[in-house]
């Protein structure tokens, strides 16, 4: 069900964070042409969720979308290198689960036709946007050690 795609993805990210990132050794992971740390992965998940939630809300309201101006995954900030602690995990859990709840609330009232309507400008349908956003697990998977 489409209303559960984002909550499941967020659960996956948070489960990875709880299982593997609290003991992070401070060494960034170089993968897919970028440097990855726990804080960067959480930041990218939150940014991605927020960006596309704003897109969905604007489209449903009949307003033009505001293009994102994130630097994206190519930027790693000094703050991204901080230790990842239990408090950080708790903050991430609060932030990400609330964003997931916003997606669930927003999507539960959209009928199937509206989910699949393609905008005249060729943009993704709302269903395609949600399926894309559900891939935020990508950011968490970047921290997996090569094995």
PyMOL commands that set and color helices and strands:
alter all, ss='L'
color gray80, all
select helices_A, chain A and resi 2-21+38-60+72-74+78-81+86-107+112-116+126-141
alter helices_A, ss='H'
color red, helices_A
select strands_A, chain A and resi 29-31+34-36
alter strands_A, ss='S'
color yellow, strands_A
deselect
rebuild
show_as cartoon
